Amino acid sequence: MEPTTSDSPSSSSAVGWKQRLVFWSGAVLVGLFISALTLLSEKAVAQVRGFAQQYPRALFLLCPLGLAITVWLTERWFSGARGSGVPQVKAALAISRDLKSRRRFVSFDIAVGKVILTNLGLLSGASAGLGGPAIQIGASIMTALGQAARFPPHYLERGFILAGSAAGFAALFSAPLAGIIFAIEELGRSLEEKIGSLVLTAIILAGMTAFVILNHYVFLGARQVLLPPGRAWLAIPLCGVVGGLTGGIFSRLLLTLGRRTAGLTGRRRLAWVLGLGLAIAWLGDISQGQTLGTGYPMLVRIVTETEPISPWYPLYKAAATLATALSGVPAGLFVPSLSVGAALGADLHLWLPIAPFSTMVLLTMCAYFGGMLQTPMTAFVLVMEMTDTHELLLPLMAAAFIAAGVAKLLNPKPLYDSLTEPYVHALRPSA
């Protein structure tokens, strides 16, 4: 049922203005939370990498114990905050007229827990991104404030979740257009006119807040990228196929291993998490600490510098990200996967230099991300906005769609759709 004019945020009544102020305050609060998440993560990654350089063998104690403690705290106090957070947001969108059940996935407590536990995971050496956490934090804050201010049901059902998710995404990546596309492609599938205005307003306010605090607009500053005519255009299908295949393999492994270990409890669960922590420590040791943390420093290095990296880095980083995701700690996939894709593009240029280095890096980064999630529109818009490379729009678009098509051969259902199913099934009453 459509809200009346008097109970809509667009109303000129006192109630309408009160709702506007609550919504605007919520969007600003999202920006503040994402800024805190970002600043704390930078310090956490710097601390753990410095510790690894000074005491490399101590990683084999820090990673498994830190990971186990983080998992225990998550499951004991913030069970709705485990993993990336995107499946929980999708599950919340699937819940209709049951705000109590929805609080299991999006609430103010979860937003606070997500900030703390994601950074605790980073301090444990986890290969954890901030994209998924930012999305769940944004959805949680906006939904909690909407409920507290008693917004009309029309907005609480979907509008606040979509607006908060898009705002968190856009504030983290300095990518407002990508935030809108993500809300449509991964979460909303479509946006009604009124809900679309909420999304846009939340993105603007959250993005401006994060910009004032973090002082960055373009997330990465890429060197000049060109795609010369001729055989260089063969890089598009090459990067698209390789990125889509490797991204699809990662998703397949995550889903397969996740299903096989989902039933572990007690000591077996603890042994599994400790084993994953030891794997993360070993990967951090052999990579000289490069696989620890979000992967953002390596991503900047690959995209903006010419200094060579180890050709094994994509494999090491993907394995560390897989181990982190399987452990259940609050951790996203976005930035680690962008780092893997960029490094994979650097390897492709080393083996088949048919196009400029920067071009192959960005094409493969876009393809790997698009193949892993099967969200080609989000992939090419995000990479374009993050690197300010609008001249590469059509090649990025083509590579992303090729990659999504290749990945679909391995995984008929997108990654986050598959990860959402257990949450939705748990809410259904048994027959």
GINOR-V822088 format. One record per residue. N is the residue number from 1. RES is the residue in three letters. SS is DSSP state (h for helix, s for strand, l for the rest). D_CENTER is the distance of its C-alpha to the mean C-alpha in Angstrom with 2 decimals. Layout:
[[N	RES	SS	D_CENTER] [N	RES	SS	D_CENTER]]
//
This chain:
[[1	MET	l	33.31] [2	GLU	l	32.75] [3	PRO	l	33.05] [4	THR	l	36.21] [5	THR	h	36.48] [6	SER	h	37.28] [7	ASP	h	34.15] [8	SER	l	31.69] [9	PRO	l	29.79] [10	SER	l	31.70] [11	SER	l	34.95] [12	SER	l	37.32] [13	SER	l	38.45] [14	ALA	h	37.90] [15	VAL	h	35.46] [16	GLY	h	33.50] [17	TRP	h	33.33] [18	LYS	h	32.35] [19	GLN	h	29.40] [20	ARG	h	28.44] [21	LEU	h	28.55] [22	VAL	h	26.44] [23	PHE	h	23.76] [24	TRP	h	23.88] [25	SER	h	23.86] [26	GLY	h	20.77] [27	ALA	h	18.87] [28	VAL	h	20.21] [29	LEU	h	19.27] [30	VAL	h	15.59] [31	GLY	h	15.94] [32	LEU	h	17.79] [33	PHE	h	15.36] [34	ILE	h	12.44] [35	SER	h	15.16] [36	ALA	h	16.23] [37	LEU	h	12.89] [38	THR	h	12.77] [39	LEU	h	16.49] [40	LEU	h	16.68] [41	SER	h	14.04] [42	GLU	h	16.10] [43	LYS	h	19.18] [44	ALA	h	17.95] [45	VAL	h	17.00] [46	ALA	h	20.32] [47	GLN	h	22.20] [48	VAL	h	21.15] [49	ARG	h	21.69] [50	GLY	h	25.00] [51	PHE	h	25.96] [52	ALA	h	25.26] [53	GLN	h	27.47] [54	GLN	h	30.20] [55	TYR	l	30.18] [56	PRO	h	28.52] [57	ARG	h	30.10] [58	ALA	h	28.91] [59	LEU	h	25.39] [60	PHE	h	26.90] [61	LEU	h	27.59] [62	LEU	h	24.68] [63	CYS	h	21.82] [64	PRO	h	23.31] [65	LEU	h	24.73] [66	GLY	h	21.80] [67	LEU	h	19.46] [68	ALA	h	22.14] [69	ILE	h	22.61] [70	THR	h	18.96] [71	VAL	h	18.91] [72	TRP	h	22.28] [73	LEU	h	21.37] [74	THR	h	18.33] [75	GLU	h	20.53] [76	ARG	h	23.52] [77	TRP	h	22.32] [78	PHE	l	18.76] [79	SER	h	18.48] [80	GLY	h	16.20] [81	ALA	h	13.52] [82	ARG	l	13.23] [83	GLY	l	10.34] [84	SER	l	6.71] [85	GLY	l	8.34] [86	VAL	h	7.65] [87	PRO	h	10.95] [88	GLN	h	12.71] [89	VAL	h	12.12] [90	LYS	h	13.43] [91	ALA	h	16.20] [92	ALA	h	17.10] [93	LEU	h	17.58] [94	ALA	h	19.88] [95	ILE	l	22.01] [96	SER	l	24.95] [97	ARG	l	27.39] [98	ASP	l	26.43] [99	LEU	h	24.87] [100	LYS	h	25.72] [101	SER	h	23.63] [102	ARG	h	20.69] [103	ARG	l	20.80] [104	ARG	l	19.75] [105	PHE	l	16.18] [106	VAL	l	16.09] [107	SER	l	18.51] [108	PHE	h	19.19] [109	ASP	h	19.74] [110	ILE	h	16.30] [111	ALA	h	14.86] [112	VAL	h	17.22] [113	GLY	h	16.63] [114	LYS	h	12.87] [115	VAL	h	13.65] [116	ILE	h	16.48] [117	LEU	h	15.28] [118	THR	h	12.04] [119	ASN	h	14.49] [120	LEU	h	17.10] [121	GLY	h	15.08] [122	LEU	h	14.67] [123	LEU	h	18.41] [124	SER	l	19.00] [125	GLY	l	17.73] [126	ALA	l	14.58] [127	SER	l	12.21] [128	ALA	l	9.22] [129	GLY	s	6.12] [130	LEU	l	5.65] [131	GLY	h	2.73] [132	GLY	h	3.44] [133	PRO	h	6.67] [134	ALA	h	7.24] [135	ILE	h	7.28] [136	GLN	h	9.54] [137	ILE	h	11.45] [138	GLY	h	12.26] [139	ALA	h	13.41] [140	SER	h	15.33] [141	ILE	h	17.13] [142	MET	h	18.20] [143	THR	h	19.34] [144	ALA	h	21.23] [145	LEU	h	23.01] [146	GLY	h	23.82] [147	GLN	h	25.44] [148	ALA	h	27.29] [149	ALA	l	28.68] [150	ARG	l	29.61] [151	PHE	l	28.14] [152	PRO	l	29.50] [153	PRO	h	28.07] [154	HIS	h	27.11] [155	TYR	h	24.38] [156	LEU	h	23.34] [157	GLU	h	22.93] [158	ARG	h	20.01] [159	GLY	h	20.24] [160	PHE	h	18.91] [161	ILE	h	15.88] [162	LEU	h	14.99] [163	ALA	h	16.02] [164	GLY	h	14.12] [165	SER	h	10.77] [166	ALA	h	11.48] [167	ALA	h	12.87] [168	GLY	h	10.04] [169	PHE	h	7.78] [170	ALA	h	11.03] [171	ALA	h	12.18] [172	LEU	h	9.50] [173	PHE	h	9.80] [174	SER	l	13.39] [175	ALA	l	12.94] [176	PRO	h	14.75] [177	LEU	h	15.61] [178	ALA	h	12.18] [179	GLY	h	11.33] [180	ILE	h	14.48] [181	ILE	h	13.94] [182	PHE	h	10.63] [183	ALA	h	12.66] [184	ILE	h	15.43] [185	GLU	h	14.15] [186	GLU	h	11.67] [187	LEU	h	12.94] [188	GLY	h	16.34] [189	ARG	l	18.00] [190	SER	l	20.42] [191	LEU	l	20.97] [192	GLU	l	24.38] [193	GLU	h	26.04] [194	LYS	h	25.97] [195	ILE	h	22.36] [196	GLY	h	21.44] [197	SER	h	23.28] [198	LEU	h	21.38] [199	VAL	h	18.03] [200	LEU	h	19.62] [201	THR	h	21.24] [202	ALA	h	18.24] [203	ILE	h	16.26] [204	ILE	h	19.41] [205	LEU	h	20.18] [206	ALA	h	16.82] [207	GLY	h	16.38] [208	MET	h	19.98] [209	THR	h	19.68] [210	ALA	h	16.85] [211	PHE	h	18.89] [212	VAL	h	22.01] [213	ILE	h	20.64] [214	LEU	h	18.51] [215	ASN	l	20.81] [216	HIS	l	18.58] [217	TYR	l	18.06] [218	VAL	l	17.25] [219	PHE	l	14.33] [220	LEU	l	16.19] [221	GLY	l	19.89] [222	ALA	l	20.77] [223	ARG	l	24.41] [224	GLN	l	26.36] [225	VAL	l	25.34] [226	LEU	l	27.97] [227	LEU	l	28.57] [228	PRO	l	32.35] [229	PRO	l	34.36] [230	GLY	l	35.58] [231	ARG	h	34.08] [232	ALA	h	30.95] [233	TRP	h	29.70] [234	LEU	h	29.65] [235	ALA	h	26.50] [236	ILE	h	24.63] [237	PRO	h	25.47] [238	LEU	h	25.35] [239	CYS	h	21.82] [240	GLY	h	20.74] [241	VAL	h	22.42] [242	VAL	h	21.44] [243	GLY	h	17.74] [244	GLY	h	17.74] [245	LEU	h	19.85] [246	THR	h	17.93] [247	GLY	h	14.52] [248	GLY	h	16.49] [249	ILE	h	18.14] [250	PHE	h	15.03] [251	SER	h	13.98] [252	ARG	h	17.65] [253	LEU	h	18.01] [254	LEU	h	15.15] [255	LEU	h	16.69] [256	THR	h	20.22] [257	LEU	h	20.08] [258	GLY	h	18.12] [259	ARG	h	20.91] [260	ARG	h	23.62] [261	THR	h	22.65] [262	ALA	l	21.65] [263	GLY	l	25.25] [264	LEU	l	25.73] [265	THR	l	27.17] [266	GLY	h	29.19] [267	ARG	h	30.19] [268	ARG	h	28.64] [269	ARG	h	25.21] [270	LEU	h	25.89] [271	ALA	h	27.16] [272	TRP	h	24.10] [273	VAL	h	21.75] [274	LEU	h	24.28] [275	GLY	h	24.47] [276	LEU	h	20.75] [277	GLY	h	21.13] [278	LEU	h	24.10] [279	ALA	h	22.29] [280	ILE	h	19.60] [281	ALA	h	22.63] [282	TRP	h	24.51] [283	LEU	h	21.79] [284	GLY	h	21.51] [285	ASP	h	25.29] [286	ILE	h	25.95] [287	SER	l	23.36] [288	GLN	l	24.87] [289	GLY	l	21.76] [290	GLN	l	19.53] [291	THR	l	17.09] [292	LEU	l	16.70] [293	GLY	l	13.83] [294	THR	l	10.64] [295	GLY	l	12.53] [296	TYR	h	12.61] [297	PRO	h	16.43] [298	MET	h	16.94] [299	LEU	h	14.89] [300	VAL	h	17.15] [301	ARG	h	20.10] [302	ILE	h	19.70] [303	VAL	h	19.14] [304	THR	h	21.73] [305	GLU	l	24.27] [306	THR	l	26.70] [307	GLU	l	26.95] [308	PRO	l	26.56] [309	ILE	l	24.15] [310	SER	l	24.84] [311	PRO	l	24.58] [312	TRP	l	23.35] [313	TYR	h	20.21] [314	PRO	h	17.95] [315	LEU	h	19.41] [316	TYR	h	19.23] [317	LYS	h	15.60] [318	ALA	h	14.60] [319	ALA	h	16.97] [320	ALA	h	15.70] [321	THR	h	12.09] [322	LEU	h	13.83] [323	ALA	h	16.07] [324	THR	h	13.51] [325	ALA	h	11.74] [326	LEU	h	15.33] [327	SER	h	16.48] [328	GLY	l	14.65] [329	VAL	l	13.71] [330	PRO	l	10.96] [331	ALA	l	8.18] [332	GLY	s	4.57] [333	LEU	l	4.96] [334	PHE	h	3.89] [335	VAL	h	6.75] [336	PRO	h	8.87] [337	SER	h	9.01] [338	LEU	h	10.00] [339	SER	h	12.43] [340	VAL	h	13.80] [341	GLY	h	14.36] [342	ALA	h	16.06] [343	ALA	h	18.21] [344	LEU	h	19.11] [345	GLY	h	20.32] [346	ALA	h	22.38] [347	ASP	h	23.92] [348	LEU	h	24.78] [349	HIS	h	26.50] [350	LEU	h	28.39] [351	TRP	h	29.65] [352	LEU	l	30.10] [353	PRO	l	30.24] [354	ILE	l	30.93] [355	ALA	l	28.92] [356	PRO	l	28.12] [357	PHE	h	25.73] [358	SER	h	23.19] [359	THR	h	23.28] [360	MET	h	22.63] [361	VAL	h	19.76] [362	LEU	h	17.95] [363	LEU	h	19.02] [364	THR	h	17.81] [365	MET	h	14.42] [366	CYS	h	14.06] [367	ALA	h	15.71] [368	TYR	h	13.74] [369	PHE	h	10.36] [370	GLY	h	12.46] [371	GLY	h	14.28] [372	MET	h	11.68] [373	LEU	h	10.22] [374	GLN	l	13.54] [375	THR	l	12.33] [376	PRO	h	14.66] [377	MET	h	15.05] [378	THR	h	11.49] [379	ALA	h	11.56] [380	PHE	h	14.89] [381	VAL	h	14.62] [382	LEU	h	11.53] [383	VAL	h	13.38] [384	MET	h	16.58] [385	GLU	h	15.65] [386	MET	h	14.03] [387	THR	h	17.15] [388	ASP	l	19.70] [389	THR	l	21.12] [390	HIS	h	22.37] [391	GLU	h	25.22] [392	LEU	h	23.02] [393	LEU	h	21.78] [394	LEU	h	23.84] [395	PRO	h	23.26] [396	LEU	h	19.44] [397	MET	h	19.81] [398	ALA	h	22.20] [399	ALA	h	20.22] [400	ALA	h	17.10] [401	PHE	h	19.45] [402	ILE	h	21.40] [403	ALA	h	18.44] [404	ALA	h	17.35] [405	GLY	h	21.05] [406	VAL	h	21.44] [407	ALA	h	18.50] [408	LYS	h	20.00] [409	LEU	h	23.12] [410	LEU	h	21.44] [411	ASN	l	19.32] [412	PRO	l	20.98] [413	LYS	l	18.30] [414	PRO	l	14.61] [415	LEU	h	12.36] [416	TYR	h	10.86] [417	ASP	h	14.46] [418	SER	h	15.89] [419	LEU	h	13.77] [420	THR	h	14.76] [421	GLU	h	18.42] [422	PRO	h	19.41] [423	TYR	h	18.40] [424	VAL	h	20.36] [425	HIS	h	23.24] [426	ALA	h	23.58] [427	LEU	h	24.33] [428	ARG	l	27.03] [429	PRO	l	30.55] [430	SER	l	32.26] [431	ALA	l	35.07]]
//
